[in-house]
Amino acid sequence: MARLRILIVTSDFECGNGKNVIQLAPMHYEFNVGGDKPTYCHYFMVKVMSEGEEGELRLDVYPDPEMAGLGGVVDFSQHIPSLLWVRHGDGRWLRMGVNSFEAKAERITIRHFIKRDETLYFAKAHPFPYSEMTKFLTNLAETKPKVCRLLSIGNSFEGRPIHCLRVSDPQSTDVKERVLVLAGQHAIEFPGVWAAAGIAEYLTSAAPKAMELRKRYVFDVIPMINPDGNVHGRNGFNAEGIDLYQSFEGCAKGKEATAHESRLLWNWVTEDMVRLVLHFHCYAHPRPWGDPPCEGLYAVPLEVFKDEKACERQRMINDSLRFFTHGFSQHRNFI
């Protein structure tokens, strides 16, 4: 009996994003990005599984048609030049060569050879799934219990723990101020999550500077404040369909945040006030006005501080970032 030759294209897995999959010809498929709003409609990740099929695969990726008419840019024009990623089975993610895809405003076309019975993943960004983040933080807490412990600020809207790694030196008798490291608010801004994970790894290390910092501060590292959005491959929103970044309006005056995860975060921060917040986002592509390796930094305006000491502390932070990092490459935009 002849063996059936099948090719399956799906986004039904953790961090997956892609809808309206249509086969146009043998080895040729198209699908749409699943967007959240015009400025968050560029990320996709699909899995292609071969069951006996082999040959040159073509995938055509189009913007979300449901975003049309909502205002703003809904094509890929703001995401060119693009960076795409491929993974073979359970291997490492690899950056795709520029000859493997073509990025235009209206469509991204991917061409890649798929072997018989092979599984390939294609993504617009290098993902960091919630399940892998959970394993990473759990491993740190279990292997370095003297300097960190794994907490949770509560469960997400769909019930997933929002992990917080608390790092400090319990043997130090110094009065310690609290520092918050936060990322993953917009679900697919994975570089921010990688940055927070790297900070957690460094702070728990035996590096002399890390040991000194643990004696002086308590670090709360929350690498993924929006686990539901991460799991579902949302471009920017949580499971409620809310942009967490925009959900805090009025909180300082007693109003409740509109998103479930934002309320948990606000309570966590205000119960024991922090002295410094490092909040990581990212762009999904090179920006025309940015200078590598960083693409800019949002800083708190000095006029919001009523306390002069707090104002001077923020001024020192701003100037240190300006002169010793690439963070202010977009200072005309954000400062």
C-alpha positions in Angstrom: 0.0 0.0 0.0 1.3 3.4 -0.9 2.1 5.8 2.0 0.1 9.0 2.2 2.1 12.2 1.8 0.8 14.9 4.1 2.0 18.4 5.0 0.3 20.1 8.1 0.6 23.8 8.8 -0.7 24.9 12.3 -0.3 27.5 15.0 -2.0 25.3 17.7 0.8 25.2 20.2 2.4 27.5 22.8 3.3 30.9 21.4 1.8 29.9 18.1 0.2 32.6 15.9 -1.4 32.2 12.5 -4.9 31.8 11.1 -6.9 31.2 7.9 -4.4 28.7 6.7 -5.1 27.8 3.0 -3.2 25.4 0.7 -2.7 27.1 -2.7 -0.7 24.3 -4.4 1.4 21.4 -3.4 4.0 22.7 -0.8 2.5 26.2 -1.0 0.4 27.7 1.8 -0.8 31.1 2.9 -2.0 32.4 6.3 -2.8 35.6 8.2 -1.2 37.0 11.3 -3.6 37.1 14.3 -3.4 40.7 15.4 -4.6 42.6 18.4 -4.6 46.2 17.0 -3.0 47.9 14.1 0.3 48.5 15.8 0.3 44.9 17.1 -0.3 42.8 14.1 3.1 41.6 12.9 4.1 38.6 14.9 3.5 35.0 13.7 4.8 31.5 14.5 3.7 28.4 12.7 4.6 24.7 12.8 5.0 22.7 9.6 4.9 18.9 9.9 5.8 16.6 7.1 4.3 13.1 7.0 6.1 11.6 4.0 6.2 14.9 2.1 9.5 16.4 1.0 10.5 19.4 -1.2 10.7 23.2 -1.4 8.1 24.7 1.0 6.6 28.1 0.4 4.6 30.1 3.0 3.0 33.4 2.2 2.2 35.5 5.4 -0.4 38.3 5.2 -1.5 40.9 7.8 -4.7 40.4 9.8 -7.6 41.4 7.6 -9.7 42.2 10.7 -7.3 45.1 11.5 -8.2 46.9 8.3 -10.3 50.0 8.9 -9.2 50.4 12.5 -6.7 53.1 11.8 -2.9 53.0 11.9 -0.6 50.9 9.8 -1.7 47.3 9.4 0.9 46.0 6.8 4.5 45.0 7.3 6.0 48.2 6.1 7.2 49.2 9.5 8.8 45.9 10.0 11.3 45.9 7.1 14.0 44.8 7.2 12.6 41.8 8.9 14.3 39.2 11.0 12.9 35.7 10.8 13.7 32.5 12.7 13.5 28.8 12.0 13.8 25.8 14.2 14.3 22.2 13.1 12.3 19.9 15.4 13.5 20.3 19.0 16.7 22.0 18.0 17.9 25.6 18.5 16.3 28.6 16.9 18.4 29.8 14.0 18.2 33.2 12.2 17.0 32.7 8.6 19.3 33.8 5.8 18.2 36.8 3.8 17.8 34.6 0.7 15.3 32.4 2.5 12.5 35.0 2.6 11.2 38.1 1.0 9.6 40.9 3.0 7.2 43.4 1.4 4.7 45.7 2.9 1.8 43.5 1.9 3.3 40.1 2.3 6.2 38.0 3.7 7.2 35.0 1.6 9.2 32.2 3.2 11.0 29.5 1.1 12.6 26.5 2.9 13.3 22.9 2.1 11.5 20.4 4.3 12.7 16.9 4.6 10.5 13.8 4.8 8.9 13.4 8.3 10.5 16.6 9.5 9.0 19.3 11.7 9.9 23.0 11.2 8.9 26.1 13.1 8.9 29.6 11.6 8.6 32.7 13.7 8.8 36.5 13.4 10.7 36.8 16.7 12.9 34.5 18.8 10.4 33.1 21.2 10.7 32.5 25.0 7.6 30.3 25.9 6.1 30.5 29.4 6.8 26.9 30.0 10.5 27.4 29.4 10.5 30.5 31.6 8.9 28.5 34.4 11.6 25.8 34.1 14.3 28.4 34.0 13.2 30.2 37.1 12.5 27.0 39.0 15.9 25.7 38.3 17.5 29.0 39.6 15.5 28.8 42.8 16.3 25.1 43.3 20.1 25.3 42.5 20.7 28.6 44.3 18.4 28.6 47.4 20.8 30.8 49.4 20.4 33.8 47.2 17.0 33.5 45.6 13.5 32.1 46.0 10.6 31.7 43.6 7.4 33.6 44.5 4.2 34.5 42.6 2.4 37.8 42.6 -0.8 35.9 41.8 -2.4 34.0 39.0 -3.1 35.4 35.5 -6.6 35.8 34.2 -6.6 32.2 33.0 -4.9 30.9 36.2 -1.2 30.7 35.3 1.2 31.7 38.1 3.0 35.0 37.5 6.5 34.2 38.7 8.7 36.5 40.6 12.3 35.6 41.5 13.4 37.4 44.6 17.1 37.8 44.8 19.0 39.1 47.8 21.6 38.2 50.5 19.8 37.1 53.6 23.0 37.2 55.6 23.5 40.9 55.0 22.2 43.1 57.8 22.1 46.3 55.6 18.7 48.0 55.1 17.9 47.0 51.6 15.9 49.0 49.0 13.8 47.1 46.5 14.4 47.0 42.8 11.8 45.7 40.3 12.8 44.1 37.0 9.8 43.6 34.7 9.2 42.3 31.2 6.7 40.4 29.0 3.9 43.0 29.3 3.4 42.8 25.6 3.3 39.1 25.0 5.6 38.7 22.0 8.3 41.3 22.9 10.6 38.3 23.7 13.9 40.3 23.8 12.6 42.0 27.0 11.9 38.6 28.5 15.4 37.4 27.5 16.9 40.5 29.1 15.0 40.0 32.4 16.1 36.3 32.5 19.7 37.3 31.9 19.5 39.8 34.8 18.1 37.1 37.0 20.9 34.7 36.0 23.6 37.4 36.6 22.2 38.5 40.0 22.2 35.0 41.3 25.8 34.3 40.1 29.1 34.4 41.9 30.3 37.4 40.1 31.8 39.9 42.6 29.5 42.8 41.6 26.4 40.5 41.8 27.4 39.5 45.3 27.8 43.2 46.3 24.4 44.1 44.8 22.7 41.3 46.7 24.0 42.7 50.0 22.6 46.2 49.2 19.2 45.5 47.4 16.3 43.1 47.2 15.6 42.4 43.5 12.1 41.2 42.4 12.5 39.9 38.8 9.2 39.3 37.0 10.2 38.2 33.5 6.7 37.6 32.2 3.8 39.6 33.6 1.5 38.4 30.8 1.8 34.6 30.6 -1.7 34.1 29.0 -0.7 36.3 26.1 2.6 34.5 25.7 1.0 31.1 25.6 -1.7 32.1 23.1 0.8 34.0 20.9 -1.0 37.3 21.3 0.7 40.2 19.6 0.2 42.6 22.5 -2.8 41.9 24.7 -3.7 39.6 27.5 -6.4 36.9 27.5 -9.0 39.6 28.3 -8.0 41.5 25.1 -6.5 44.4 27.1 -3.1 46.1 26.5 -1.5 46.0 29.9 0.7 48.9 29.1 -2.4 51.1 28.7 -4.3 49.8 31.7 -2.9 51.8 34.6 -4.5 55.2 33.9 -5.7 56.8 37.1 -4.1 54.2 39.4 -2.0 56.8 41.2 -5.3 58.6 42.1 -7.0 55.5 43.4 -8.6 54.1 40.3 -8.3 50.4 39.7 -6.3 49.1 36.8 -8.4 47.7 34.0 -6.5 44.5 33.4 -6.3 41.6 35.9 -2.5 41.2 35.7 -2.1 45.0 36.1 -4.1 45.0 39.3 -1.9 42.2 40.7 1.3 44.1 39.7 0.0 47.4 41.1 -0.8 45.7 44.4 2.6 44.0 44.5 4.5 47.3 43.9 2.5 49.5 46.2 2.5 47.1 49.2 6.2 47.5 49.5 7.3 50.5 47.4 10.2 50.0 45.1 13.1 52.5 44.5 13.9 51.6 40.9 11.9 49.9 38.1 13.6 48.4 35.1 10.8 47.7 32.6 11.9 46.0 29.4 10.0 46.2 26.1 11.4 45.9 22.6 10.8 46.6 18.9 10.3 43.7 16.6 12.6 45.1 13.9 15.3 47.7 13.4 14.1 51.3 13.8 15.2 53.9 11.3 16.2 56.4 14.0 17.8 54.0 16.5 21.4 53.2 17.0 22.4 49.5 17.6 22.6 47.6 19.8 19.8 49.4 21.7 16.8 51.0 20.2 15.9 53.6 22.8 14.8 54.0 26.4 11.7 55.6 28.0 12.6 57.6 31.1 10.4 59.1 33.7 10.0 62.9 33.3 11.7 64.7 36.1 8.7 67.0 36.7 6.6 64.2 38.1 8.8 64.0 41.2 7.6 66.1 44.1 10.6 65.1 46.3 13.8 66.8 45.3 16.0 63.8 46.4 14.0 61.5 44.2 14.3 63.9 41.3 18.0 64.1 41.7 18.3 60.3 41.9 16.4 60.0 38.6 18.6 62.7 37.0 21.6 60.7 38.0 20.1 57.5 36.5 19.3 59.4 33.3 22.7 60.9 32.9 24.4 57.6 33.7 22.4 55.8 31.0 23.1 58.7 28.6 26.9 58.6 29.0 27.6 54.9 29.7 25.0 53.0 27.6 23.4 53.1 24.2 20.0 53.5 25.9 19.3 57.1 24.8 19.8 56.5 21.1 16.3 57.9 20.7 16.5 60.7 23.2 14.8 63.2 20.9 11.8 60.9 20.7 11.4 60.0 24.4 13.4 62.4 26.5 
